[in-house]
Amino acid sequence: MSAGAGFAAAGAGTAYLALEDGTVFRGQSVGAEGVSFGEAVFATAMTGYQELVTDPSYAEQILCFTAPMVGNYGVCKSRSESAGPHVKGVVMREAQGPAWTDWLRENGIVAVDGIDTRSLVLHLRERGSMWAAIGTGDEIPAVEGAMEGQALVAQVSTPEPYVYSEHGRLRVAVVDYGTKQSILRRLAGASVAVTVYPHTVDADELAGYEGVVLSNGPGDPEPLEDEAAVVRDLLGRVPVFGICLGHQLLGVATDHETFKLPFGHRGANHPVLERGSGRVLVTSQNHGFAVEPTEDSEATAISLYDGTVEGFDFPELNARSVQFHPEAGPGPHDGWPLLETWVEDVAQTI
């Protein structure tokens, strides 16, 4: 018996993942008891399982790991991207423990291992991400839902502004649509004074800073009309840098179209072409919606998977963005300099 199978046997018994198309995968419970509903998605990163599970961008999603074993190096509070998990459930081929599985259980996350994750991922690639139920026991509930049209930032954004780092060579506001701690740490490490604001902040408040970062976050950008209006009102008044959902909102604010990807971009191995330099970056990504492909000059980077827009630059508006995660938490460091480069550019303007 493998270590993973041993930990599974110590769990709550049988468990399942039931997809909305009627497909059911059965395994063993290695997390909390109960039933959760969410969009079934997969991520191809080989490491960073704790970072992914605590990333607010995974709100309302059931996450399948493609790595064959998950939990090998335990858990550590400093690796969390937020105060706790945001996923609705975790699916694995083999869970390692006990630190990882105990942590999932303590945090109330339904988790299952013993699943043929290769078959599950192929199914989601062929038919698209879909709503699902993950639960313990034998009774399978009805499954119905969709991610389209869901405005989720309110459930992950900070309710009140707070100061993350008090001192720095310039003052930057971060609009929290579901920001990761890695972004805040990187900004503070670049000698930036960082204040984090709720998603409801207005443009006049943000315009009082030397720069504004639009963070990552979950859900569909299309219903975020108020947030997009604030971005639109802010453009040209203060330097802006958008990341992931922040990139999509910059796109919406500049009359670009967004749409739902069939199965999303989630992992640490996604190739992005910089149109100007011809350089290809290997990037970390986590998004189910994207900006429609365009030949417009402001689209400075594209996905080599499907041509969706991976970067914007609006020099006349002093705004730029990336769809991928330059903070690389976790992931490759090809895009690592982008945040610091933006900070340096903003510092030269004050």
N, C-alpha and C positions, 0 to 999 in steps of 0.2 A: 504494500500500500504506500502511495506517495504521500509526502507531507501535506500537499494540498488536499488530497482525498481524506486524510486523517482529520484535518480541520473541518472539512465539510461534514464529516460524520458527527462532529461535536455540535453541529448547528441544530436548527429547529425541525429538521426532517425534509420532506420534499418541498420543492418550489418550482415555479414555472414563469415563463415569459410568453404571454399570449398577444399576438398581433391582431390588428383590426381586420385583416383579411382572413382570419380564422386559423392561421398557422400557430401552433403551440410548440414551444421548446421546454423540455422538462429537465430539471437538475436538482441540486441540493441547496438548501438554505444555509448561507454563511453570514447572514446579517440579521436585521430585526424581523420580527414576525409582522404579518399584516399584508395589505394590498396597496399598491400605489399605481397611479396612472400617469402617463406622459408620452412624449414622442420618442420612439426608439431610434437611437442614432449610434454611430460607431466612431471611435478615434483610433488612429494608427500609430500614435506615439508609443515607443517601447518603454519609456520611463515617465515619471511625473504623474503617477496615478492620483496621489493626494492633491496635487495642484489642480488637476482636471476636475476632480470631484468637488473641490471648494471654489471653483471658478463660477461666479454668478451668471456667466453666459450660458451655463447648463441648466438654468432654472426650467422646470417643467419638462425635463428630459430624462429618459432612461438610457444610461450610457453603457455601451458594449465595448470592452477592450479587445483589440485584436491581438495583443501580446499574449503568448500562451500561458504565462504565469504572471500574476499580479499580487503585489504585497511583499515582494522578496526582501526589501530593505526597510520594512516597518513604516512607522509614521513619526513625524516630528512637527511640533507646533509651528516652527518657523517656516515650514514649507507651505502652509496653508495660504491660499489667495484671498481668503475672507474669514469671517468669524466661525464658519462651519460649512458643512456640505450644502449644496444647492440642487444636486441631482435628485430625481425621484426614485432611482434605483440603479443598481450596478449589476452587470452581466459579465461573467468571466469563464474562461475554459478551466482554469485552475487557480484557486485563491491560496496564497501563502499567508501564514499567520504565526502566532496568534495576534500580534499587535494590530495588523491591518483589519482582520475580521472582527476583533474586539472593538476597534474604533468605529467601524461601520455599525455594529450593533448598538454601541453606546450612543451614537448619534441618530439612531432611529432610521437608518437607511436599509431598505429591503435589498438584499443582495443574493445572487444565485451563482453557483459554479457547477461544473460538470456539463455545461452547455457546449454544443458543437458550434463554437463561435465562427468558424470558417463558413459553415452553411448559413448561419444567421447573417453574416456580413454580405455574402453573395446574394442572399434574398433581398436585403435592403438596397444593395446596389442595382439589382434588376428591377425592383418594384418601387423603390424610393422609401425614404424614411416614412414611418407611419405611426399612428397612435397605438399604444400598447398598455397592457397591464402586467405588472410583476408582483408576485405574491407567494405566500406560503400556503401549504395545504393542497387539496386536490380540486376544490371547486373553482371553476374558471368563470369570472364575471363577464358581462357584456362590455365590449370595448368600443368606444366612440369618442372622437375628438379630432382636433386639427390645430396646427401651430399658426397657420395663416390667420391674420387679423388679430393676433394676441399681442396686446401692449403689456409687457411684463416688467418694464423698468421700475414701476412704482413699488413692486414687491421686493426689489433688491437695492434700491437707492437709499442713501442715508436720509433720515427724516429731518436732520438739522445740519447746518454747516459745521465743519470742525477744522482745526489747524493740524495738519500732519507734520509739517516742519516749519518752524517759526522764523528761522534766519536763512538768508541766501542773497545772492547777487541780484536776483530779480524775483518778482512776485507772480506766481502762476496760480490760476484757478483751475481745478479739475471738476468738470461736470460729471457727477456720478450716475451713470446709467447702469452700473453694475461693475465698478472699477475693480481691477485686481491690485493686490498689495504690491506686486512686482513693479507696476507702473509708478506707484507713489514712491517706492524705494529708489527707483532709477532716477526720478526727478530730484528727490532729496539728495541723492548721491552726486548729482550734477550741480550742487550748491544752489538749489532753488528753494525758496520759501513757498510751501504748498498749502493751499486751503481748498478743502473739498466741499462741494455744494450739492444739494439735492437736484434731481432732474427738473424740478419746478422753478429753478432760479431764473431770473429775468436777465435780458441782455444788458440793461443799464448797470446792474450789479457786476456782471462779468467784465464790462468795458472799463472798469476801474483798475483792472490788473494789466500787467505788462504782457501777459500771454494767457491763453486758455487752451486746455486739453479736453477734448470730447472723448470720454472713455468708451470702452467696450461695454457690452450688455446683452441681455437675452431678447428673444422675441422678434416680431415683425416690425420693421421700421415704418411701414406705410401708415399705421394708425397713430403714430407719434406726431400728430400735426402740431401740437403746441411746442414740442421740443424742436421740431424742424423750423418753426417760425422764429424761435429764439436764435437759432443758429443763423438764419437768414438776416435777422436784424443786427446780429453781431458782426457780420462779415464787413471787412474794410475798416472797422473801428479798432481792432486789436488782433495781433497774430493768433492764429488758430491752428491746432494740430489735432486731427481726428484719428482714432484707433478703432477698427472693427465696426461696431454699431455707430461710433462717432464718425467714421468714414462714410457709412451709408447715409447718415443724417446730413452730412455735408453734401453728398450727392443729391439727396432730395431737395435740400435748400437751394441748389444750383440747377434745378430742373432736370436731373437725371432720373431714370427709372430704376426701381429695384424689383426683384422677383425672388421667389422661393426656389432654391436649388433642389434637384431631385433627392440627393442624399447628403448634401452639405460638404464643406471642407473642414475636416477635423483631424489634426495630426501635426507632426513635426517634420514633414518631408515634402512640403508643397512648393513646386518651382514657380517663381515669379520673375517675369522679364521686365527689366528696366528699359523702357523704350529708348531713352536718350543715350545711355551708355552701351546698350546691348548686353549688359551683364545679367546673369541669371542668379537670383537669390534662392536659397533653400530656406523655407520659412515655416514658422509655427502658426497654425490657423485654427479657428473655432467659430464657424458661422454657418447658418443654414439659409441665410438670405444674402443676396449679392446685388451689385450695381450692374445693370445691363451693359454688354460690350458696346464700345463706341470708338470712333476714330478721332474724336475731338482732341485737340492738343493738350487740354488739361489732364487727360487720362495718361499719366506718366508711367504706369506699371500695369501689367495684365497677367492673369493666371495662364500658365501654359497648359493647364488641363482643359479649360473651357473658354478662355478669352474674356472672362469677366474682369471688371476694373479692380485692380489691386492697389492703385495709388492715384491721388489727385494732387495737382499743384496749380493754384490760382495766384500768380504773382501779384496781379492787380488788386486782389482781395487780401493778400498776405495770409493765405490759408492753404494748408496742405494736409494730406491724410494718407493712411495705409490701411488696407483691409486685414493684413496679417498682424502678428503681435511682435513688435520690435523689442519689447521687454524680455522676450524669450523665456517665459516662465511656465512650463519648460520649453526647450527647443533649441535649434541651431542659432548661431550668433551672426549670421550673414547680415541681418537687418539691425543688429545691435547699435551701430552708430547713429541711427536716424533720430532718436530722441535727443541725444547730446548735440547733434548737429543743429537741430531746431532750436535748442536752448542757446547755443552759441550765436545763431543768427538773430534771435530775439535780443540777446544781450547787446549786440552791436547796434541795435536801433534805439536804445534808451540812453 
